[in-house]
Amino acid sequence: MATEATASIWAAVSDPEILIGTFSYLLLKPILRSSGLVDEKKGAYRTSMIWYNVILALFSATSFYVTATALGWDYGSGEWLRRLTGDTPQPLFQCPSRVWDSKLFVWTAKAFYYSKYVEYLDTAWLVLKGKNVSFLQAFHHFGAPWDVYLGIRLQNEGVWIFMFFNSFIHTIMYTYYGLTAAGYKIKAKPLITAMQISQFMGGFILVWDYINIPCFRSDNGKVFSWVFNYAYVGFVFLLFCHFFYKDNLASKKPAKGGKAL
């Protein structure tokens, strides 16, 4: 049994799709910087960035709604989707999990996973505009596909937390960046960062209970995904906290003999 579990984990982490998909991200910055497409002029790539953010905001809102529908949290508004697919609302924290029998849940999970590759364009826009890419963004974008992929591949039901909360936050985030790309000045960046930090904290609390479910705890693949999630999200959480402090608190402290700018 242990050998089978080890084989399933190894098959997951050695799958060419996830390896090529994520390690190609590491090539994105050097390729774009040497492409001759970098344009540091104000307003460069503005129209493309607006449409990109609008599309991802709509996708995120749809993911949030369909995930809620699959889990029965739609207050009846998604009944037409359940009739269309033959789904019924699936309860959570069951043993074994029933969410993988839901077409709506599985389809949304897979779409959500592939969207993490599309989000590499967050980095591409920065590079093309001649801006720096922070370690936070690079680590976050490299690890996000892994976290969702392992949840799906090893059938860790806890992936719903990422799908539900992250799609909600991203709906707001991409709407904000779409508006700022269009020239609207909205002071919402600290709020969005605070929401992302709150998302991680809420996820830590919710996902913990899975380890107390006997059949979850006895499945090495699910436990591997659970541990990976804590390691990845935990580090991202610390990076976001550091970013929030540096961007909103440290810069506000007055220098000796002067006022804060």
C-alpha positions as CSV (number, residue, x, y, z in Angstrom):
1,M,0.0,0.0,0.0
2,A,2.8,2.4,0.9
3,T,4.6,1.5,-2.3
4,E,1.4,2.3,-4.3
5,A,1.0,5.7,-2.5
6,T,4.7,6.6,-3.2
7,A,4.2,5.6,-6.8
8,S,1.1,7.9,-7.1
9,I,3.0,10.8,-5.5
10,W,6.0,10.3,-7.8
11,A,3.8,10.0,-10.9
12,A,2.1,13.3,-9.9
13,V,5.3,15.3,-9.2
14,S,7.1,13.9,-12.3
15,D,4.2,14.6,-14.8
16,P,5.7,16.5,-17.8
17,E,2.7,18.9,-17.8
18,I,3.3,20.4,-14.4
19,L,7.1,20.3,-14.8
20,I,7.1,22.0,-18.2
21,G,4.3,24.4,-17.2
22,T,5.9,25.7,-14.1
23,F,9.6,25.6,-15.0
24,S,8.8,27.5,-18.2
25,Y,7.8,30.4,-15.8
26,L,11.5,30.7,-14.9
27,L,12.3,31.3,-18.5
28,L,9.6,34.0,-19.0
29,K,11.6,37.0,-17.6
30,P,14.9,36.4,-19.5
31,I,13.2,35.6,-22.8
32,L,11.0,38.7,-22.6
33,R,13.8,41.0,-21.5
34,S,15.9,40.0,-24.5
35,S,12.9,40.0,-27.0
36,G,13.1,43.7,-27.9
37,L,9.5,44.1,-26.8
38,V,10.2,46.0,-23.5
39,D,8.6,49.4,-23.6
40,E,9.1,51.7,-20.6
41,K,7.0,54.5,-22.0
42,K,4.0,55.5,-19.8
43,G,0.8,53.8,-21.1
44,A,2.7,51.0,-22.9
45,Y,0.5,47.9,-23.4
46,R,-2.4,49.8,-21.7
47,T,-5.2,48.4,-23.9
48,S,-3.9,44.8,-23.7
49,M,-3.6,45.1,-19.9
50,I,-7.1,46.4,-19.5
51,W,-8.6,43.5,-21.5
52,Y,-6.4,41.0,-19.7
53,N,-7.6,42.2,-16.3
54,V,-11.3,42.4,-17.4
55,I,-11.2,38.8,-18.7
56,L,-9.5,37.4,-15.6
57,A,-11.9,39.3,-13.3
58,L,-14.9,37.8,-15.2
59,F,-13.3,34.3,-15.1
60,S,-12.6,34.6,-11.4
61,A,-16.2,35.7,-10.7
62,T,-17.5,32.8,-12.7
63,S,-15.2,30.3,-10.9
64,F,-16.4,31.7,-7.5
65,Y,-20.1,31.3,-8.6
66,V,-19.8,27.8,-10.1
67,T,-17.7,26.6,-7.1
68,A,-20.5,27.9,-4.8
69,T,-23.1,26.2,-6.9
70,A,-21.3,22.9,-6.8
71,L,-21.1,23.1,-3.0
72,G,-24.7,24.3,-2.6
73,W,-23.9,27.8,-1.4
74,D,-25.6,29.6,-4.3
75,Y,-29.0,30.2,-2.5
76,G,-30.7,28.4,-5.4
77,S,-29.4,30.8,-8.1
78,G,-27.3,28.0,-9.7
79,E,-30.1,25.4,-9.9
80,W,-30.1,25.8,-13.6
81,L,-26.4,24.7,-13.7
82,R,-27.1,21.7,-11.6
83,R,-30.0,20.7,-13.8
84,L,-27.8,21.1,-16.8
85,T,-25.1,18.8,-15.5
86,G,-27.2,16.5,-13.3
87,D,-25.2,17.5,-10.2
88,T,-26.4,17.8,-6.7
89,P,-24.8,19.9,-3.9
90,Q,-21.9,18.1,-2.5
91,P,-21.1,18.2,1.3
92,L,-17.5,18.7,2.5
93,F,-15.3,16.9,5.0
94,Q,-16.8,13.6,4.0
95,C,-14.9,10.3,3.9
96,P,-14.5,9.4,1.1
97,S,-14.9,12.9,-0.6
98,R,-17.9,13.3,-2.9
99,V,-16.9,16.5,-4.6
100,W,-15.0,14.6,-7.3
101,D,-18.4,13.2,-8.5
102,S,-19.5,16.8,-9.2
103,K,-19.0,17.8,-12.8
104,L,-19.3,21.5,-11.8
105,F,-16.6,21.1,-9.2
106,V,-14.2,19.1,-11.3
107,W,-14.6,21.3,-14.4
108,T,-14.1,24.5,-12.3
109,A,-11.1,23.0,-10.5
110,K,-9.4,22.1,-13.8
111,A,-10.2,25.5,-15.3
112,F,-8.9,27.2,-12.1
113,Y,-5.7,25.2,-12.4
114,Y,-5.0,26.2,-16.0
115,S,-5.8,29.8,-15.2
116,K,-2.7,29.8,-13.0
117,Y,-0.6,29.5,-16.1
118,V,-2.5,32.4,-17.7
119,E,-1.7,34.5,-14.7
120,Y,2.0,34.3,-15.6
121,L,1.0,37.3,-17.7
122,D,0.9,39.3,-14.5
123,T,4.7,38.9,-14.6
124,A,5.0,39.4,-18.3
125,W,3.3,42.8,-18.2
126,L,5.8,44.0,-15.6
127,V,8.8,42.7,-17.6
128,L,7.5,44.2,-20.8
129,K,7.0,47.6,-19.1
130,G,10.6,47.4,-17.8
131,K,9.6,47.0,-14.1
132,N,11.1,44.7,-11.5
133,V,9.5,41.4,-10.6
134,S,9.5,40.8,-6.8
135,F,10.5,37.5,-5.2
136,L,7.0,37.4,-3.8
137,Q,5.4,37.5,-7.2
138,A,7.8,35.0,-8.7
139,F,7.5,32.5,-5.9
140,H,3.7,32.9,-5.8
141,H,3.2,32.3,-9.5
142,F,5.6,29.4,-9.7
143,G,4.0,27.6,-6.8
144,A,0.3,28.3,-7.4
145,P,-0.2,25.7,-10.2
146,W,1.6,23.1,-8.1
147,D,-0.8,23.6,-5.2
148,V,-3.9,23.3,-7.3
149,Y,-2.5,20.5,-9.4
150,L,-1.6,18.3,-6.5
151,G,-5.0,18.9,-4.9
152,I,-6.7,17.7,-8.1
153,R,-4.3,14.9,-9.0
154,L,-4.2,13.5,-5.5
155,Q,-7.9,14.3,-4.8
156,N,-7.3,16.5,-1.8
157,E,-10.8,17.9,-1.3
158,G,-9.3,20.9,0.5
159,V,-8.5,22.4,-2.9
160,W,-12.0,24.0,-2.7
161,I,-10.6,26.5,-0.2
162,F,-8.2,27.8,-2.8
163,M,-10.9,27.8,-5.5
164,F,-13.5,29.5,-3.5
165,F,-11.5,32.2,-1.6
166,N,-8.9,32.9,-4.2
167,S,-11.4,33.3,-7.0
168,F,-13.3,35.8,-4.8
169,I,-10.2,37.8,-4.0
170,H,-9.0,37.7,-7.7
171,T,-12.4,39.0,-8.9
172,I,-11.8,42.1,-6.8
173,M,-8.0,42.3,-7.5
174,Y,-8.3,42.0,-11.3
175,T,-11.2,44.5,-11.3
176,Y,-9.0,46.9,-9.4
177,Y,-6.0,46.5,-11.7
178,G,-8.3,46.8,-14.8
179,L,-9.6,50.1,-13.5
180,T,-6.1,51.4,-12.6
181,A,-4.8,50.3,-16.1
182,A,-7.7,52.4,-17.5
183,G,-6.5,55.4,-15.6
184,Y,-8.8,55.4,-12.6
185,K,-7.0,56.1,-9.3
186,I,-8.4,53.9,-6.5
187,K,-6.6,53.5,-3.2
188,A,-7.5,49.9,-2.6
189,K,-4.1,48.2,-2.9
190,P,-3.6,47.9,0.9
191,L,-7.1,46.5,1.3
192,I,-6.6,43.9,-1.4
193,T,-3.3,42.8,0.2
194,A,-5.0,42.6,3.6
195,M,-7.8,40.4,2.0
196,Q,-5.1,38.1,0.6
197,I,-3.5,37.7,4.0
198,S,-6.9,37.0,5.5
199,Q,-7.5,34.4,2.8
200,F,-4.4,32.5,3.8
201,M,-5.3,32.7,7.5
202,G,-8.8,31.4,6.9
203,G,-7.4,28.7,4.7
204,F,-5.0,27.5,7.4
205,I,-7.8,27.1,9.8
206,L,-10.3,25.4,7.4
207,V,-7.8,22.9,5.9
208,W,-6.4,21.7,9.2
209,D,-9.5,19.6,10.0
210,Y,-8.8,17.3,7.0
211,I,-5.9,15.7,8.8
212,N,-8.4,14.6,11.5
213,I,-10.5,12.6,8.9
214,P,-9.3,8.9,9.2
215,C,-9.4,8.0,5.5
216,F,-7.8,11.3,4.6
217,R,-5.0,10.8,7.1
218,S,-4.4,7.2,5.9
219,D,-4.0,8.3,2.3
220,N,-0.3,9.4,1.8
221,G,-1.1,11.2,-1.4
222,K,-3.7,13.4,0.2
223,V,-1.4,14.1,3.2
224,F,1.4,15.0,0.8
225,S,-0.8,17.5,-0.9
226,W,-2.0,18.8,2.5
227,V,1.6,19.3,3.7
228,F,2.7,20.9,0.4
229,N,-0.2,23.3,0.8
230,Y,0.8,24.3,4.3
231,A,4.5,24.7,3.2
232,Y,3.7,26.8,0.1
233,V,0.9,28.9,1.4
234,G,2.7,29.4,4.7
235,F,5.7,30.9,3.0
236,V,3.5,33.0,0.7
237,F,1.7,34.2,3.8
238,L,5.0,35.4,5.3
239,L,6.0,37.1,2.1
240,F,2.6,38.9,1.9
241,C,2.9,40.0,5.5
242,H,6.4,41.4,4.8
243,F,5.2,43.2,1.7
244,F,2.2,44.7,3.6
245,Y,4.5,46.0,6.3
246,K,7.1,47.4,3.9
247,D,4.4,49.0,1.6
248,N,2.0,50.4,4.2
249,L,3.7,50.6,7.6
250,A,7.5,51.0,7.3
251,S,7.3,53.8,4.8
252,K,4.9,55.7,7.1
253,K,7.4,55.9,9.9
254,P,8.9,59.5,10.2
255,A,12.6,59.7,9.7
256,K,14.7,61.2,12.6
257,G,14.5,64.9,12.6
258,G,11.8,65.0,9.9
259,K,8.3,64.1,8.9
260,A,7.0,61.0,7.1
261,L,6.5,61.6,3.4
